[in-house]
Amino acid sequence: MRTTLTIDDDLAQRLKAEMRKRGASLKVVVGQLLRQGLDAGRRPKRRFRVKARALGVRAGVNYSKTSEMLDWLDEHA
């Protein structure tokens, strides 16, 4: 498809830099970048997983009383 596209000056400079970096024409670079942008929404997002681990129990701290625990943490931080 052939079309006319108006590109902001800042984007035009970035495109020129990308053309130099890739050693490719404007047509090729714009096509590649459009494909990447359009495909980005289709890719499944990687899930972030957190591995739980035991933190242990500290001697002398009453974990049933939050205020005491926070005080202890303030003193030992």
BAFI-3210 file (N, C-alpha, C; in Angstrom, 3 decimals, decimal comma, padded with zeros to 6 digits):
// residues 77
n [1|2|3|4|5|6|7|8|9|10|11|12|13|14|15|16|17|18|19|20|21|22|23|24|25|26|27|28|29|30|31|32|33|34|35|36|37|38|39|40|41|42|43|44|45|46|47|48|49|50|51|52|53|54|55|56|57|58|59|60|61|62|63|64|65|66|67|68|69|70|71|72|73|74|75|76|77]
n.u [000,852|000,522|001,081|000,721|002,379|002,469|005,038|006,082|008,725|010,539|010,162|010,911|013,656|014,423|013,725|015,519|017,926|017,549|017,464|020,121|021,415|020,401|021,046|019,208|016,449|014,016|011,444|011,709|012,483|010,322|008,275|009,167|009,125|006,414|005,262|006,361|005,191|002,417|002,264|002,951|000,798|-000,465|001,060|001,344|001,523|004,323|004,163|004,605|006,259|006,358|008,404|007,657|009,117|010,255|010,565|011,290|011,210|011,733|013,428|012,027|010,175|006,835|004,657|001,962|001,214|001,115|002,059|004,174|005,906|006,492|007,786|010,048|011,226|011,847|013,841|015,852|016,537]
n.v [-001,170|002,181|005,300|008,617|010,043|012,077|012,991|013,809|016,124|015,295|012,534|011,939|012,415|010,428|008,209|008,489|008,090|005,454|004,254|004,623|003,110|000,518|000,243|000,393|001,144|003,855|002,866|000,132|000,264|001,665|-000,157|-002,401|-001,351|-000,673|-003,239|-004,381|-002,739|-003,162|-005,902|-006,080|-005,818|-008,224|-010,297|-012,708|-011,667|-011,923|-013,701|-012,581|-014,088|-014,901|-016,378|-017,952|-017,948|-019,200|-017,006|-017,300|-017,276|-014,779|-014,709|-013,526|-011,766|-010,858|-011,982|-011,731|-009,253|-006,495|-003,845|-004,100|-005,619|-003,852|-001,835|-003,279|-003,797|-001,162|-000,559|-002,359|-001,933]
n.w [000,000|-000,765|000,702|002,114|004,792|007,605|009,681|012,917|013,784|015,819|015,833|013,237|013,318|015,094|013,570|011,420|012,755|013,522|011,013|010,179|012,159|011,678|009,062|006,987|004,745|004,906|004,451|005,139|007,855|009,048|008,496|009,990|012,610|012,886|012,719|015,059|017,035|016,596|017,028|019,692|021,456|021,146|022,090|024,658|027,992|030,148|033,126|036,431|038,960|042,389|044,694|047,605|050,812|053,934|056,639|059,166|062,807|065,170|068,240|071,253|070,240|070,067|067,920|067,688|068,367|066,663|066,974|068,767|067,235|065,141|066,591|067,410|064,932|064,150|066,006|065,310|062,676]
ca.u [000,000|001,278|000,340|001,492|002,320|003,136|005,747|006,633|010,173|011,302|010,090|011,694|015,063|014,606|013,684|016,786|018,949|017,279|017,868|021,587|021,769|020,049|021,517|018,031|015,693|012,898|010,332|011,974|012,493|008,946|007,538|009,571|008,650|004,957|004,972|006,670|004,182|001,123|002,353|003,195|-000,457|-000,943|001,895|000,947|002,438|004,974|003,673|005,597|006,053|007,081|008,598|007,534|010,112|010,076|011,418|011,694|010,645|012,780|013,229|011,738|009,192|005,480|004,107|000,523|001,008|001,746|002,783|005,451|006,748|006,955|008,781|011,262|011,825|012,440|015,065|016,862|016,684]
ca.v [000,000|003,427|006,346|009,759|010,070|013,229|012,532|014,896|016,298|014,478|011,147|011,839|012,297|009,086|007,270|008,602|007,430|004,014|003,852|004,513|002,005|-000,758|000,214|000,045|002,277|004,342|001,935|-001,086|000,577|001,970|-001,418|-003,227|-000,740|-000,825|-004,636|-004,573|-002,043|-003,823|-007,235|-005,993|-006,026|-009,594|-011,258|-012,924|-011,036|-012,861|-013,590|-012,331|-015,070|-014,673|-017,624|-017,753|-018,651|-018,978|-015,963|-017,702|-016,564|-014,165|-014,891|-012,327|-010,913|-011,383|-011,720|-011,501|-007,834|-005,790|-002,646|-004,546|-006,054|-002,643|-001,211|-004,086|-003,548|000,178|-000,595|-003,223|-001,668]
ca.w [000,000|-000,850|001,403|002,588|006,242|008,199|010,877|013,729|013,623|016,763|015,380|012,001|013,716|015,661|012,455|010,687|013,578|013,440|009,662|010,199|013,039|011,040|007,684|006,193|004,212|005,716|004,254|005,903|009,291|009,466|008,470|011,137|013,849|012,942|013,072|016,487|017,832|016,474|017,623|021,132|022,186|020,951|022,796|026,055|028,949|031,054|034,497|037,467|040,030|043,637|045,424|049,046|051,620|055,369|057,198|060,507|063,955|065,995|069,676|072,013|069,569|070,118|066,592|067,746|068,638|065,554|067,414|069,350|066,139|064,446|067,465|067,339|063,627|064,182|066,809|064,711|061,245]
c.u [000,901|000,436|001,287|001,285|003,079|003,723|006,306|008,152|010,984|011,293|010,901|013,174|015,349|014,590|014,982|017,910|018,785|017,669|019,386|022,028|021,541|020,602|020,399|017,324|014,574|011,729|010,507|011,863|011,081|008,117|007,861|009,016|007,126|004,573|005,219|005,594|002,831|001,135|002,492|001,936|-000,967|-000,163|001,375|001,990|003,036|004,458|004,837|005,297|006,930|007,195|008,561|008,646|009,892|011,055|011,887|011,041|011,799|012,446|012,946|010,726|007,843|004,787|002,600|000,214|001,800|002,570|004,129|006,418|007,311|008,001|010,111|011,979|012,485|013,781|016,187|017,081|017,951]
c.v [001,237|004,518|007,486|009,853|011,292|012,784|013,747|014,922|015,410|013,010|010,942|011,681|010,926|008,023|007,296|007,907|005,913|003,472|003,673|003,298|000,650|-000,886|-000,152|001,311|002,679|003,363|000,682|-000,817|000,866|000,692|-002,293|-002,668|-000,827|-002,248|-004,885|-003,946|-002,733|-005,207|-007,196|-006,254|-007,450|-010,616|-011,465|-012,315|-012,098|-012,626|-013,388|-013,289|-014,723|-016,015|-017,317|-018,519|-018,286|-017,923|-016,302|-016,855|-016,047|-014,334|-013,541|-011,401|-011,601|-011,017|-011,502|-010,032|-007,016|-004,593|-003,014|-004,956|-004,842|-001,902|-001,949|-003,848|-002,180|000,172|-001,341|-002,987|-000,908]
c.w [000,000|-000,188|001,758|004,084|006,741|009,537|011,609|013,621|014,560|016,355|014,109|012,323|014,304|014,572|011,658|011,454|013,499|012,069|009,587|011,000|012,363|009,625|006,724|005,731|005,173|005,637|005,126|007,402|009,791|009,493|009,669|012,444|013,985|013,310|014,559|017,357|017,791|017,107|019,140|021,943|022,094|021,743|024,212|026,983|029,854|032,462|035,438|038,612|041,230|044,339|046,922|049,753|053,071|055,850|058,603|061,579|064,800|067,471|070,337|071,369|069,613|068,802|066,599|068,033|067,617|066,017|068,034|068,241|065,389|065,287|067,387|066,018|063,552|064,911|066,095|063,213|060,941]
res [m|r|t|t|l|t|i|d|d|d|l|a|q|r|l|k|a|e|m|r|k|r|g|a|s|l|k|v|v|v|g|q|l|l|r|q|g|l|d|a|g|r|r|p|k|r|r|f|r|v|k|a|r|a|l|g|v|r|a|g|v|n|y|s|k|t|s|e|m|l|d|w|l|d|e|h|a]
***
